[in-house]
């Protein structure tokens, strides 16, 4: 029996590690635990404000075109400038969140975006409107990536997809409520009053967010180092899985940006000729996105991540094709399918980024958000150009091309996972053969099952 003098230090060390791990685990939030509901409601409110402000001009584009005497392509820049600026600033602001904290950066970003939102209605011309929208988009860049990193640090891994899905659901509610609000207010009092109403909605959401969001318990401040940031970003961009997820997010958002930038112009023209308020009400279909994003966790549990992506892609493509029919019912059903597919795919891809990145999660999420909003900016601009050149059919063709890109990336990911699995199994067999003749190979053979398990996990994902 070992003596106490030789074993006590080892035992104490072994006990300390599980204790520290238990403390970390106990501090993580999950459904039913204190603070989880407050955090969920706070980030839900932040999601509402983000999308309501970011896309506040989208449903108003026909009215802005008429009011300022500009073309559809020129008016579309009031959307693209905001999303493009967000894409450019999301990475540097995520670096600031590593130093000053996710909660602080989100609060400051939302406050600045709301203040600019209250100035937007007073823009004297389209140039000023585009400039203010760009500033607003840059301010909003502090929210998405920091929110994803906050959730990854504060929520249990098994509850992460559901938590991110709820934040994305807030995005969909914000996009819907902002567009409906602007549509009816614009019909009664004009597009400037509509933008003012969105600003006031965002004020309420900002207050709710600040009051409810609990303090971070697992955040560790890091020094700001450009070299360290470049190393972290380079490491993420070198990861083939993360690169595919970034591209998938950009392509999904290209479809969404193109469709919802142009749909107002289609519905205001023949054969529909809908009023501005009715066009705004069309965005009630965003409720479908709320449901599909919140249900993304259950989809992943049943189908795996790639299975959920295939379902999202198929739903989006079916909606695009159905929207070609010159029937209001068919167009609305098409928008329902496009919205459901997009939000489900976005929730799956964004949560996969948080899961894949083991360090520098804020930068990993920031790169995803950058690609995502670049896709939105490109989709809005290219969708308007396509509509001007070839009508709604050309816009749908652009969307289908982006959908084909998502399918290709997902198929390639499945192929790469199967290839890695075959290599891991071959390595396991080789190690097993070696261990039969070489006693020192025991450590190697013990390590190989984890590699095979990881490969199987990649295939199931």
C-alpha positions, 0 to 999 in steps of 0.5 A, a space after each residue: 500500500 503506498 505511503 501517504 508521503 508519496 501519494 498525498 501531493 498527487 491526490 491533492 492535485 488530481 482532486 484540484 483539477 476536477 474541482 476547478 472544472 466543476 466550478 467552471 461548469 457550474 458557472 455556465 448557464 442552461 435552461 432552468 438555471 438562474 440567469 438563463 432567462 434574463 440573458 435570453 430575453 436581453 439578447 433577444 431584445 438586442 437581436 430585435 434592435 440589430 435587425 430593425 435598425 440594420 434593415 430599417 430602409 429596406 421595406 421603404 426603398 420604393 418610397 425613398 426612390 420616389 421621395 429623393 428621386 433616385 433609382 432602385 440601385 441608388 436607393 439599395 445603397 442605404 441598405 448595402 452601406 449599413 451591412 457593408 460597414 458592419 462587415 468591415 468593422 465587426 472584426 476590429 470591434 470583436 478584438 476590442 471585446 476581448 479587452 473590454 468585455 462582451 457586455 460593455 462593447 455590446 452596450 456601447 455599440 447599441 447606444 451609438 447605433 440607436 443615437 444615429 438611428 434618431 438622426 437618420 430621418 433628418 438626412 437631407 439627401 440620399 448621400 447623407 442618408 447613405 453616410 449615416 447608414 454606414 455609421 450606423 452599420 459600423 456601430 452595430 458591428 459590435 453586437 453580433 460577434 460579441 453576442 456569439 462569443 458571450 454565449 459560447 463562454 456563458 452557456 453550456 455546450 449542449 444548450 448553445 445551438 438553442 441559445 444562439 437560435 433564440 438570438 437569431 430569432 430576435 433578429 427575425 422579429 426585429 426584421 419583421 417588426 421594423 419592416 411592418 412598422 415602417 410600412 404602415 407609418 410610411 403610408 400614413 406619414 411618410 418614410 422619414 416618420 417611419 425611420 423615426 419610429 424604428 429609432 424609438 423601437 430600438 431605444 426601448 430594446 436597448 434599455 431592456 438589453 442593458 437592464 436584463 443582461 447578466 454580468 459575464 462570469 467566464 470572461 477573461 480580459 486579454 491585452 490588445 495585440 495586433 500581432 496576436 490578433 493577426 495570428 488568431 485570424 490567420 489560424 481561423 482562416 487556415 481552418 478548412 471547416 471554418 472557411 466553409 462555414 464562412 462561405 456558407 453564411 455569405 451565400 445564404 445571406 446573398 439570397 436573403 439580401 437579394 430577395 428582401 431588397 427587391 421584393 418591395 419593387 416587385 410587389 409595388 408593380 403590376 400585377 400586384 400593385 400593393 400599397 406601402 403598408 401592405 408591402 410592409 405587412 408581407 414581412 410577417 413571414 419573418 415569424 417563420 424565421 423566428 420559429 425555424 431558427 429557434 428550432 435549429 437545435 432540434 433539427 441538428 439533434 435529429 439530422 446532424 449539422 449537414 443534414 440540417 443544412 441540406 434541409 435548409 438549402 432545399 427549403 430555400 431553393 423551393 421558395 425561390 422557384 415558387 416565387 416566380 409564379 405571378 400569384 400573390 399567394 405563391 409569392 407569399 408562400 415562396 417568401 415563407 420557405 425562403 425565410 424558413 430555410 435561411 434562418 435555419 441555415 444561418 443558425 446552424 452555420 453560426 453555432 457551428 463556428 462557435 463550436 469549431 473554434 476552440 480559442 479566439 471565439 470572438 474573432 471566429 464569430 467576427 469573421 463569420 459575421 463579416 462574411 455574412 454581412 458582406 453577403 448581405 451587402 452583395 446580395 442587396 446590390 446585385 439583386 437590385 442590378 439583376 432586377 433592373 436588368 431582367 426583372 424578378 426572374 434574374 433575381 431568383 437566378 442569382 439566388 439559385 446560384 448562391 444556393 448551388 454554392 451552399 450545396 457544393 460546399 456542404 457536399 465537399 465537407 461531407 466528402 472531406 469528413 469521410 476521407 478523414 474517417 478512412 485515414 483515421 481508421 487506417 491509422 487505428 488498424 496500423 497502430 493496433 498491428 504495431 501494438 501487438 508486436 511492440 509494447 511501447 506502442 500502447 500509448 499510440 493505440 490508446 490515442 487512436 480511438 479518439 481520432 476515429 471518434 472525431 472522424 465519425 463525429 465529423 461524418 455525423 455532423 
